[in-house]
């Protein structure tokens, strides 16, 4: 048996507008919607190497956990590493392997880390086996495995960001429920300079898990809660995401700021869980201190927030945020998607 090592890295993401719209069947119910995000320089790392054990194993450097993976799914819970075990069984190599994973962000950051690790793992397993797969196949497989694990529908924006990198406006329409990133969408020179100077990413300290808020919002839409209030708010989220995509197409700073703010104001009305009281109070303080636009990433409920503010205010804003228990996550925009190296 020839020993082989595959190393994979893939980026996490921030999203500007349209989170939750990537969730089927919500995207089908709303029809013709976008989710707009950008990869960042917080990259998950996955190494797959030939094992010297009888069973494959998964090791998490961050959690200090090790899991031996049987070929058949066990009747017992495999814990925090179960998603990687599902990936391993779906693209199982001809002999046992050791998969070592590393997350670049705190647990529950809302930056798509678990989905990014999933995409890195699936790409690594395909490369290890010498199997070619299309991006759409990776996205569909990752979505279905994650939905099986968490027991509710899951979105796909994180998978696309990990695969493609850069700026994405992911289009969901009838017959395309895993999304289709718009081609040739780039950050224009004005917005590139602005985002490089203005972007701050904070971790709120409150762990975010998208399944619960996304499911509650999907149910609220289907059941038409609030006599149309939820459906109206989702329509505004969709409108804001389209405006964000147009802002990037037109290299329009003010239009992007307006789209982010409008999306967040609408999102907060979807569920009481979207913006916890503590986080809402902190965001108000940051806004008063000079942030021009901000939002929690993904579905909300905790995790990380993005803030856009003049560069000269960053030091004082970071200090203020840290006073309230937030952590500054240093990150810049990343144009690279998944990277695979055989060693």
N, C-alpha and C positions, 0 to 999 in steps of 0.2 A: 504493500500500500504506500503510495507516494504521499508524503506529507505536504500540506498546502496551507497557506494563511491568506485570508482576504481581509483587508481593512476598509471600512466604509465610514464616511462622514456625511452628515446631512444637516441642513439648517433648520432651526426653529423659525417662527414668524411672528410679526406683529400684524394686526389687521386694522384697516382704516374704516371699513364700513361693510355691512352685509353679513356679519356673523349670524349663525343660526339659519340663514337662508340656504345654506348648503346642505340642509337636513331634508332628506326625503321622508315623507311626501310633501313637506311644506313647500319646497321649491316647485313641485308640480301644482299644488293648490294655488300658489301665488302666480306662477307662470312668468317666464322670461325675466329672471333676476340675476344679480351679480353678487359675488363676494370679492372684495378688493383687499389684498394683503401684500406684504413684502417680506422676503427672507431677511434674517439678521445674522450677525456674526457670533451667534451662540449655536455651536454645531454639536450635535450628538455624535458619539463615536461608537462603532461596533466592530469587533474583531471576531472573525470566525476561523478557527484552526482545527486541524485534525486532532481528535481526542485520543488519549491513551487509556480510556476507560471503556467499559462495555456498553454504557449508556451515554447519550449526549448530555451535556450539562450547560446551564446558563448561569453566568456569574454577573451580579450587579456590583460594580465598584462603589457606587454611591450608597447603596443600601446595606452593603456588606452581606449579601445573601447569595446562596448557591442552590440551584435546583437541578436534580437529575431528572431527565425527561424520558419517560417510557414511550414506546412507539404508539401505544394505544392510550387514549385519554383515560385517566384514572377517575374513580368515583369521588375522590377527595379534592378539595380546593387546593390548587397549586400556588395560591398566594399572589403576591405582587408581580411575580415573573410569569404568570399564566399566559399573558398575551404573547410573549416571546415563545413560550412552549407551543402555542397554537400555530404561530408562524413556522416554527421548526417542523411540526408535523405536516403542514400544508406543502412545504417544499423540502421534504426530508432528503438529505444527502445519502449516498449509498453506504456510508459508514458513520459511526458516532463523531460528533464535532463538539468543540467547546466554543460557546458564544459569550463574549465578554462585552458588557454594555456600560456606557457612561453617559449620563445626562448633563447638559451644560447649564441647566437652570434648576431652581428649587422645585421640589415636588409641589404640584398644584399651582404652577406659575401661570397657567392659562395661555402659554406660548406654544402649545402643541407638542411638548416634549415627548410624551408617550407615543403619539402618532409618528413623530419624526424618527424615533428609535425603531418603530415598527417598519417604516419604509426602508431605513438603513439595513435592518435585519433581512427583510425580504429581498432586497437588492443583493445583499451579500450572499444569501443562500442560493439565489439564482446564479450568481457569478461562480460560486463554489461548485455548483453542479454543471456549469457550462450551458445553462438554459437561457435563451433570449426571451424577454417578455416586454410587451409594450407598456408605456406609462399608464394607459387606461386599465390594463390588466392588474398592475400593482395597486392602483387606487381602488378598484372594485374588490380585490381580494382583501386588502387591508380594512376597508370599510366593513365587509361582511364578517371578518374574524373579530373585529372590535365590537360590532353589534352583538355577535354571539356571546361575547364575554360579558358585556354590561347589560344585556337584556333589553335594550331599547335602540331605536334608529340612531345612527351617528352620521355626522357630516364628513365632508371630504376636503375642505380647504387646506387643512394641515398637511395632508398627503401630497397635494399638488405643490405646495411651497417647498416641502422637503425634496421633491423630485426635480423641480424646475429651477428653484431659486429666483432671485430678482423680484420685479414687480409683476403681480398677476391680477387680472380682472377675470375671475372664473365665472363663466356663463352657464346658467342652468335653465333649461327649457324642455319642452315636451320631447321625450325620447332621449334626453341627455341628462339623466339624473345623477351621474357622477361628476358632471361639470366639464367644461371645455375652456381652458385658458385662452383668452384673446391673443392672437399672434401679433408680434411686432409692437407690443405695448412697452414703452420705456419711460423712465423718469426723465423729463426734460431738464435742460440746464438750470433753469431758475428754481424748479422744485428740488432738483438734486442738491444744489447749493443750500437751499433753505432747509431741507431735511437734515443734511449733514450738520448744519449749525444749530438746528432747533430741537431735534429729537432727544427726549429723555425717556428712559424706561424704568419704571419703579415696580418692585414686587411689594404688594400690599401687606404681606404677612398672613393673609387669610387664604388658605388653599382653595383652589377652584377646581371643580370637576364638572365638566360640561354636560355630562349625561343628565343630571337632575334638572338644572335650569332649562336646558334645551327641551327635555321631555315635557316639563310643566308648561312651557310656552307653546309647544306644538299642540298639546291637549287644549290649552286655552283658545288657540286659533280654531281648532276643529269644533269645539263646543260653543264657539262664538261668545266667550265670556265678556261681561261688561256691555252687553247690548251693542256689540260692534266696536267697542273701544280697542280691543286687542287686534282685531283685523285692520282697523284704521292705523294703529301704531306700526304694525308690520308693513303696511303699504308705505308708510313714511320711511321706515328702515330701507325698504327696497328702492324707494326714490332717492334716498341719500347715497346708497351704494352706487347707483347709476351716475349720480352727480359726481361722486368721487372718481369714478372711472373717466368721466368727461374732463374732470379737472386735470388728471394726469395727461390725457390726450392733448389738452390745450395748454399745458404747462402753467396752470393758474393757481397761485398760492392761496389767494383769498377764497376761491371756490372750494379748495380742498379743506381749508379750515372750517368753512361753513358746513360742508358735508359731514365732517367728523362730529361737529357740535350738534347738528340736527339729528344725526343718527343716534347719538348718545341720549339726547333728551327724549327721543321716541322710545328707545330701548328701555329706559328706566320705567316707563309706564306699562311694560309688558308683564312684569311680575315684581312683587316686593323683594324677591330674592336677588334681583339683578344688581342693585346698589345698596349694600348694607349701610346702615346709618353711619357707622364710624367712617367708612370709606367716603360716603357722600360729604361728610363734614370736612374731611381732609381735602377732598377735591375742591371744595368751595374756598378753603384757605389758600390752596395753591393758585386757584384762579385769581383771587384777589391780590396775590403776590406777583402776578405777571404772566401766568400761563394763558396762551391765546385760545387753545382748544385741547381737549383731552377726552379719553374714554378708557374704560376697562376693556381689555382684549377678550375676544371670543364672545361667549354668551353673557359674560359678566358674573356677578356673584362672588367676586374675590379675584385672586390671581394677580395679574400685572396690569398696569395702566401705562398708556403712552401719553406724553405731554409734549406739546409744541410751544416753545417759548424762546425769546431772544437769548442768544448765547451768553450775553453779559449778565443775565439773570440766573444762569444755571447753578452757579456755586451757592447762591442764597436759597434757591428753590430746593436743591438737594439737601442742604442743611435743615431747612424747614421740614421737608418730608421725613428726614431721619429722626427729627424730634418726635414725630407722631408714629414712629415704629416702621416706616417704610424702608426698603433697601434699594439702593441705586444699582441697577443692572447695566453695567457698561456694555453697550452694543451699538453697532453701526449697520447700515444696510449692506446686504450681501447679495451679489449677483450670481453666486455659484449655487448650483443645486447639489444633488447627490454626487459624491466622488468615490470611486472604487479603485483600489490599488491591490494588486496581488504581490505578496512579499515572499 
